[in-house]
Amino acid sequence: MTKFIPPPKEKKKKEKDEESYEDDDTNCNLICSDEYGPETKHSLAQLNEKETSF
């Protein structure tokens, strides 16, 4: 594909309420079928679904 590599994750301080809510959500970017190469899977896994605007 385009060999895109997302920037490294930055940890942000959050309140306890937000942390517990975040644990319940599943990042669907971690689910990637075998039709994609390892570079694409790795790049998708690094993207945070909540911070991606559509």
PyMOL Python script that loads the backbone (N, CA, C, O; Angstrom):
from pymol import cmd

cmd.read_pdbstr("""\
ATOM      1  N   MET A   1       0.838  -1.185   0.000  1.00  0.00           N
ATOM      2  CA  MET A   1       0.000   0.000   0.000  1.00  0.00           C
ATOM      3  C   MET A   1       0.883   1.249   0.000  1.00  0.00           C
ATOM      4  O   MET A   1       1.787   1.357  -0.828  1.00  0.00           O
ATOM      5  N   THR A   2       0.642   2.177   0.900  1.00  0.00           N
ATOM      6  CA  THR A   2       1.375   3.446   0.903  1.00  0.00           C
ATOM      7  C   THR A   2       2.499   3.489   1.924  1.00  0.00           C
ATOM      8  O   THR A   2       3.176   4.509   2.050  1.00  0.00           O
ATOM      9  N   LYS A   3       2.711   2.408   2.653  1.00  0.00           N
ATOM     10  CA  LYS A   3       3.765   2.335   3.680  1.00  0.00           C
ATOM     11  C   LYS A   3       3.575   3.382   4.776  1.00  0.00           C
ATOM     12  O   LYS A   3       4.548   3.865   5.356  1.00  0.00           O
ATOM     13  N   PHE A   4       2.297   3.736   5.060  1.00  0.00           N
ATOM     14  CA  PHE A   4       1.989   4.715   6.098  1.00  0.00           C
ATOM     15  C   PHE A   4       2.288   4.137   7.470  1.00  0.00           C
ATOM     16  O   PHE A   4       1.912   3.003   7.767  1.00  0.00           O
ATOM     17  N   ILE A   5       2.962   4.911   8.303  1.00  0.00           N
ATOM     18  CA  ILE A   5       3.235   4.523   9.686  1.00  0.00           C
ATOM     19  C   ILE A   5       2.742   5.658  10.569  1.00  0.00           C
ATOM     20  O   ILE A   5       3.239   6.779  10.452  1.00  0.00           O
ATOM     21  N   PRO A   6       1.776   5.401  11.453  1.00  0.00           N
ATOM     22  CA  PRO A   6       1.249   6.464  12.310  1.00  0.00           C
ATOM     23  C   PRO A   6       2.280   6.919  13.338  1.00  0.00           C
ATOM     24  O   PRO A   6       3.197   6.171  13.675  1.00  0.00           O
ATOM     25  N   PRO A   7       2.128   8.148  13.836  1.00  0.00           N
ATOM     26  CA  PRO A   7       3.059   8.628  14.863  1.00  0.00           C
ATOM     27  C   PRO A   7       2.911   7.817  16.146  1.00  0.00           C
ATOM     28  O   PRO A   7       1.864   7.208  16.367  1.00  0.00           O
ATOM     29  N   PRO A   8       3.937   7.796  16.997  1.00  0.00           N
ATOM     30  CA  PRO A   8       3.852   7.029  18.248  1.00  0.00           C
ATOM     31  C   PRO A   8       2.741   7.550  19.150  1.00  0.00           C
ATOM     32  O   PRO A   8       2.397   8.731  19.119  1.00  0.00           O
ATOM     33  N   LYS A   9       2.188   6.648  19.950  1.00  0.00           N
ATOM     34  CA  LYS A   9       1.115   7.010  20.871  1.00  0.00           C
ATOM     35  C   LYS A   9       1.644   7.921  21.964  1.00  0.00           C
ATOM     36  O   LYS A   9       2.765   7.758  22.447  1.00  0.00           O
ATOM     37  N   GLU A  10       0.811   8.886  22.344  1.00  0.00           N
ATOM     38  CA  GLU A  10       1.143   9.750  23.462  1.00  0.00           C
ATOM     39  C   GLU A  10       0.170   9.433  24.585  1.00  0.00           C
ATOM     40  O   GLU A  10      -1.047   9.489  24.404  1.00  0.00           O
ATOM     41  N   LYS A  11       0.711   9.105  25.734  1.00  0.00           N
ATOM     42  CA  LYS A  11      -0.133   8.812  26.886  1.00  0.00           C
ATOM     43  C   LYS A  11      -0.671  10.113  27.456  1.00  0.00           C
ATOM     44  O   LYS A  11       0.084  11.059  27.681  1.00  0.00           O
ATOM     45  N   LYS A  12      -1.967  10.159  27.688  1.00  0.00           N
ATOM     46  CA  LYS A  12      -2.594  11.332  28.277  1.00  0.00           C
ATOM     47  C   LYS A  12      -3.135  10.960  29.648  1.00  0.00           C
ATOM     48  O   LYS A  12      -3.600   9.840  29.860  1.00  0.00           O
ATOM     49  N   LYS A  13      -3.071  11.893  30.560  1.00  0.00           N
ATOM     50  CA  LYS A  13      -3.636  11.660  31.884  1.00  0.00           C
ATOM     51  C   LYS A  13      -5.142  11.797  31.792  1.00  0.00           C
ATOM     52  O   LYS A  13      -5.657  12.744  31.196  1.00  0.00           O
ATOM     53  N   LYS A  14      -5.839  10.852  32.380  1.00  0.00           N
ATOM     54  CA  LYS A  14      -7.290  10.872  32.357  1.00  0.00           C
ATOM     55  C   LYS A  14      -7.818  10.617  33.756  1.00  0.00           C
ATOM     56  O   LYS A  14      -7.129  10.068  34.616  1.00  0.00           O
ATOM     57  N   GLU A  15      -9.042  11.025  33.956  1.00  0.00           N
ATOM     58  CA  GLU A  15      -9.673  10.787  35.244  1.00  0.00           C
ATOM     59  C   GLU A  15     -10.045   9.312  35.364  1.00  0.00           C
ATOM     60  O   GLU A  15     -10.099   8.592  34.367  1.00  0.00           O
ATOM     61  N   LYS A  16     -10.295   8.882  36.574  1.00  0.00           N
ATOM     62  CA  LYS A  16     -10.617   7.476  36.815  1.00  0.00           C
ATOM     63  C   LYS A  16     -11.880   7.052  36.072  1.00  0.00           C
ATOM     64  O   LYS A  16     -11.957   5.927  35.580  1.00  0.00           O
ATOM     65  N   ASP A  17     -12.869   7.940  35.986  1.00  0.00           N
ATOM     66  CA  ASP A  17     -14.111   7.595  35.294  1.00  0.00           C
ATOM     67  C   ASP A  17     -13.863   7.315  33.815  1.00  0.00           C
ATOM     68  O   ASP A  17     -14.434   6.379  33.255  1.00  0.00           O
ATOM     69  N   GLU A  18     -13.031   8.106  33.196  1.00  0.00           N
ATOM     70  CA  GLU A  18     -12.740   7.913  31.781  1.00  0.00           C
ATOM     71  C   GLU A  18     -11.954   6.637  31.541  1.00  0.00           C
ATOM     72  O   GLU A  18     -12.159   5.969  30.527  1.00  0.00           O
ATOM     73  N   GLU A  19     -11.058   6.284  32.456  1.00  0.00           N
ATOM     74  CA  GLU A  19     -10.264   5.066  32.304  1.00  0.00           C
ATOM     75  C   GLU A  19     -11.143   3.828  32.364  1.00  0.00           C
ATOM     76  O   GLU A  19     -10.949   2.896  31.583  1.00  0.00           O
ATOM     77  N   SER A  20     -12.096   3.802  33.267  1.00  0.00           N
ATOM     78  CA  SER A  20     -12.951   2.625  33.382  1.00  0.00           C
ATOM     79  C   SER A  20     -13.858   2.495  32.162  1.00  0.00           C
ATOM     80  O   SER A  20     -14.149   1.383  31.720  1.00  0.00           O
ATOM     81  N   TYR A  21     -14.303   3.617  31.620  1.00  0.00           N
ATOM     82  CA  TYR A  21     -15.126   3.578  30.416  1.00  0.00           C
ATOM     83  C   TYR A  21     -14.311   3.092  29.222  1.00  0.00           C
ATOM     84  O   TYR A  21     -14.814   2.351  28.378  1.00  0.00           O
ATOM     85  N   GLU A  22     -13.071   3.507  29.158  1.00  0.00           N
ATOM     86  CA  GLU A  22     -12.210   3.146  28.039  1.00  0.00           C
ATOM     87  C   GLU A  22     -11.896   1.654  28.024  1.00  0.00           C
ATOM     88  O   GLU A  22     -11.707   1.079  26.952  1.00  0.00           O
ATOM     89  N   ASP A  23     -11.838   1.025  29.176  1.00  0.00           N
ATOM     90  CA  ASP A  23     -11.530  -0.392  29.254  1.00  0.00           C
ATOM     91  C   ASP A  23     -12.626  -1.253  28.636  1.00  0.00           C
ATOM     92  O   ASP A  23     -12.358  -2.367  28.187  1.00  0.00           O
ATOM     93  N   ASP A  24     -13.861  -0.745  28.609  1.00  0.00           N
ATOM     94  CA  ASP A  24     -14.981  -1.520  28.091  1.00  0.00           C
ATOM     95  C   ASP A  24     -15.007  -1.560  26.565  1.00  0.00           C
ATOM     96  O   ASP A  24     -15.586  -2.478  25.983  1.00  0.00           O
ATOM     97  N   ASP A  25     -14.394  -0.585  25.915  1.00  0.00           N
ATOM     98  CA  ASP A  25     -14.418  -0.506  24.458  1.00  0.00           C
ATOM     99  C   ASP A  25     -13.340  -1.389  23.842  1.00  0.00           C
ATOM    100  O   ASP A  25     -12.262  -1.576  24.407  1.00  0.00           O
ATOM    101  N   THR A  26     -13.660  -1.921  22.676  1.00  0.00           N
ATOM    102  CA  THR A  26     -12.704  -2.728  21.932  1.00  0.00           C
ATOM    103  C   THR A  26     -12.224  -1.926  20.735  1.00  0.00           C
ATOM    104  O   THR A  26     -13.035  -1.361  20.001  1.00  0.00           O
ATOM    105  N   ASN A  27     -10.929  -1.872  20.532  1.00  0.00           N
ATOM    106  CA  ASN A  27     -10.370  -1.184  19.379  1.00  0.00           C
ATOM    107  C   ASN A  27     -10.472  -2.118  18.179  1.00  0.00           C
ATOM    108  O   ASN A  27      -9.736  -3.100  18.087  1.00  0.00           O
ATOM    109  N   CYS A  28     -11.373  -1.815  17.273  1.00  0.00           N
ATOM    110  CA  CYS A  28     -11.602  -2.680  16.110  1.00  0.00           C
ATOM    111  C   CYS A  28     -10.466  -2.609  15.099  1.00  0.00           C
ATOM    112  O   CYS A  28     -10.420  -3.409  14.165  1.00  0.00           O
ATOM    113  N   ASN A  29      -9.549  -1.662  15.272  1.00  0.00           N
ATOM    114  CA  ASN A  29      -8.393  -1.603  14.379  1.00  0.00           C
ATOM    115  C   ASN A  29      -7.454  -2.777  14.608  1.00  0.00           C
ATOM    116  O   ASN A  29      -6.599  -3.054  13.767  1.00  0.00           O
ATOM    117  N   LEU A  30      -7.598  -3.467  15.723  1.00  0.00           N
ATOM    118  CA  LEU A  30      -6.763  -4.632  16.004  1.00  0.00           C
ATOM    119  C   LEU A  30      -7.256  -5.868  15.260  1.00  0.00           C
ATOM    120  O   LEU A  30      -6.539  -6.864  15.160  1.00  0.00           O
ATOM    121  N   ILE A  31      -8.483  -5.802  14.739  1.00  0.00           N
ATOM    122  CA  ILE A  31      -9.062  -6.918  14.000  1.00  0.00           C
ATOM    123  C   ILE A  31      -8.791  -6.687  12.514  1.00  0.00           C
ATOM    124  O   ILE A  31      -9.384  -5.800  11.900  1.00  0.00           O
ATOM    125  N   CYS A  32      -7.906  -7.476  11.949  1.00  0.00           N
ATOM    126  CA  CYS A  32      -7.508  -7.304  10.549  1.00  0.00           C
ATOM    127  C   CYS A  32      -7.349  -8.692   9.930  1.00  0.00           C
ATOM    128  O   CYS A  32      -6.650  -9.545  10.476  1.00  0.00           O
ATOM    129  N   SER A  33      -7.998  -8.911   8.792  1.00  0.00           N
ATOM    130  CA  SER A  33      -7.960 -10.238   8.175  1.00  0.00           C
ATOM    131  C   SER A  33      -6.593 -10.530   7.563  1.00  0.00           C
ATOM    132  O   SER A  33      -5.743  -9.646   7.453  1.00  0.00           O
ATOM    133  N   ASP A  34      -6.400 -11.767   7.173  1.00  0.00           N
ATOM    134  CA  ASP A  34      -5.119 -12.220   6.631  1.00  0.00           C
ATOM    135  C   ASP A  34      -4.864 -11.754   5.194  1.00  0.00           C
ATOM    136  O   ASP A  34      -3.785 -11.991   4.652  1.00  0.00           O
ATOM    137  N   GLU A  35      -5.843 -11.095   4.576  1.00  0.00           N
ATOM    138  CA  GLU A  35      -5.632 -10.608   3.212  1.00  0.00           C
ATOM    139  C   GLU A  35      -4.703  -9.391   3.176  1.00  0.00           C
ATOM    140  O   GLU A  35      -4.255  -8.987   2.103  1.00  0.00           O
ATOM    141  N   TYR A  36      -4.410  -8.804   4.346  1.00  0.00           N
ATOM    142  CA  TYR A  36      -3.501  -7.659   4.438  1.00  0.00           C
ATOM    143  C   TYR A  36      -2.130  -8.118   4.905  1.00  0.00           C
ATOM    144  O   TYR A  36      -2.006  -9.096   5.642  1.00  0.00           O
ATOM    145  N   GLY A  37      -1.121  -7.415   4.475  1.00  0.00           N
ATOM    146  CA  GLY A  37       0.254  -7.751   4.838  1.00  0.00           C
ATOM    147  C   GLY A  37       0.577  -7.368   6.275  1.00  0.00           C
ATOM    148  O   GLY A  37      -0.194  -6.652   6.914  1.00  0.00           O
ATOM    149  N   PRO A  38       1.707  -7.837   6.786  1.00  0.00           N
ATOM    150  CA  PRO A  38       2.083  -7.561   8.178  1.00  0.00           C
ATOM    151  C   PRO A  38       2.314  -6.071   8.446  1.00  0.00           C
ATOM    152  O   PRO A  38       2.047  -5.605   9.554  1.00  0.00           O
ATOM    153  N   GLU A  39       2.805  -5.313   7.459  1.00  0.00           N
ATOM    154  CA  GLU A  39       3.016  -3.878   7.655  1.00  0.00           C
ATOM    155  C   GLU A  39       1.687  -3.163   7.873  1.00  0.00           C
ATOM    156  O   GLU A  39       1.574  -2.296   8.739  1.00  0.00           O
ATOM    157  N   THR A  40       0.682  -3.534   7.081  1.00  0.00           N
ATOM    158  CA  THR A  40      -0.636  -2.927   7.200  1.00  0.00           C
ATOM    159  C   THR A  40      -1.266  -3.275   8.539  1.00  0.00           C
ATOM    160  O   THR A  40      -1.842  -2.409   9.197  1.00  0.00           O
ATOM    161  N   LYS A  41      -1.163  -4.532   8.947  1.00  0.00           N
ATOM    162  CA  LYS A  41      -1.711  -4.947  10.238  1.00  0.00           C
ATOM    163  C   LYS A  41      -1.061  -4.181  11.379  1.00  0.00           C
ATOM    164  O   LYS A  41      -1.740  -3.748  12.310  1.00  0.00           O
ATOM    165  N   HIS A  42       0.253  -4.014  11.306  1.00  0.00           N
ATOM    166  CA  HIS A  42       0.980  -3.308  12.355  1.00  0.00           C
ATOM    167  C   HIS A  42       0.565  -1.831  12.412  1.00  0.00           C
ATOM    168  O   HIS A  42       0.376  -1.279  13.497  1.00  0.00           O
ATOM    169  N   SER A  43       0.425  -1.200  11.254  1.00  0.00           N
ATOM    170  CA  SER A  43       0.021   0.208  11.206  1.00  0.00           C
ATOM    171  C   SER A  43      -1.395   0.398  11.729  1.00  0.00           C
ATOM    172  O   SER A  43      -1.660   1.344  12.470  1.00  0.00           O
ATOM    173  N   LEU A  44      -2.299  -0.485  11.355  1.00  0.00           N
ATOM    174  CA  LEU A  44      -3.671  -0.402  11.854  1.00  0.00           C
ATOM    175  C   LEU A  44      -3.726  -0.578  13.366  1.00  0.00           C
ATOM    176  O   LEU A  44      -4.494   0.108  14.040  1.00  0.00           O
ATOM    177  N   ALA A  45      -2.932  -1.476  13.897  1.00  0.00           N
ATOM    178  CA  ALA A  45      -2.936  -1.733  15.334  1.00  0.00           C
ATOM    179  C   ALA A  45      -2.451  -0.516  16.114  1.00  0.00           C
ATOM    180  O   ALA A  45      -2.825  -0.346  17.275  1.00  0.00           O
ATOM    181  N   GLN A  46      -1.630   0.329  15.504  1.00  0.00           N
ATOM    182  CA  GLN A  46      -1.110   1.506  16.192  1.00  0.00           C
ATOM    183  C   GLN A  46      -2.088   2.672  16.187  1.00  0.00           C
ATOM    184  O   GLN A  46      -1.962   3.578  17.012  1.00  0.00           O
ATOM    185  N   LEU A  47      -3.055   2.673  15.283  1.00  0.00           N
ATOM    186  CA  LEU A  47      -4.024   3.763  15.220  1.00  0.00           C
ATOM    187  C   LEU A  47      -5.052   3.621  16.328  1.00  0.00           C
ATOM    188  O   LEU A  47      -5.546   2.524  16.588  1.00  0.00           O
ATOM    189  N   ASN A  48      -5.372   4.725  16.979  1.00  0.00           N
ATOM    190  CA  ASN A  48      -6.391   4.712  18.015  1.00  0.00           C
ATOM    191  C   ASN A  48      -7.724   5.060  17.370  1.00  0.00           C
ATOM    192  O   ASN A  48      -7.881   6.132  16.785  1.00  0.00           O
ATOM    193  N   GLU A  49      -8.664   4.164  17.480  1.00  0.00           N
ATOM    194  CA  GLU A  49      -9.960   4.321  16.847  1.00  0.00           C
ATOM    195  C   GLU A  49     -10.701   5.563  17.346  1.00  0.00           C
ATOM    196  O   GLU A  49     -11.395   6.219  16.569  1.00  0.00           O
ATOM    197  N   LYS A  50     -10.562   5.890  18.629  1.00  0.00           N
ATOM    198  CA  LYS A  50     -11.276   7.029  19.200  1.00  0.00           C
ATOM    199  C   LYS A  50     -10.729   8.361  18.713  1.00  0.00           C
ATOM    200  O   LYS A  50     -11.468   9.345  18.667  1.00  0.00           O
ATOM    201  N   GLU A  51      -9.467   8.418  18.352  1.00  0.00           N
ATOM    202  CA  GLU A  51      -8.851   9.671  17.934  1.00  0.00           C
ATOM    203  C   GLU A  51      -8.873   9.864  16.423  1.00  0.00           C
ATOM    204  O   GLU A  51      -8.377  10.877  15.931  1.00  0.00           O
ATOM    205  N   THR A  52      -9.433   8.922  15.681  1.00  0.00           N
ATOM    206  CA  THR A  52      -9.495   9.016  14.229  1.00  0.00           C
ATOM    207  C   THR A  52     -10.831   9.623  13.829  1.00  0.00           C
ATOM    208  O   THR A  52     -11.886   9.072  14.145  1.00  0.00           O
ATOM    209  N   SER A  53     -10.790  10.760  13.131  1.00  0.00           N
ATOM    210  CA  SER A  53     -12.037  11.391  12.694  1.00  0.00           C
ATOM    211  C   SER A  53     -12.412  10.872  11.310  1.00  0.00           C
ATOM    212  O   SER A  53     -11.551  10.625  10.465  1.00  0.00           O
ATOM    213  N   PHE A  54     -13.696  10.716  11.101  1.00  0.00           N
ATOM    214  CA  PHE A  54     -14.169  10.214   9.820  1.00  0.00           C
ATOM    215  C   PHE A  54     -14.990  11.263   9.126  1.00  0.00           C
ATOM    216  O   PHE A  54     -15.483  11.030   8.022  1.00  0.00           O
TER     217      PHE A  54
END
""", "prot")
cmd.dss("prot")
cmd.show_as("cartoon", "prot")
cmd.util.cbc("prot")
cmd.orient("prot")
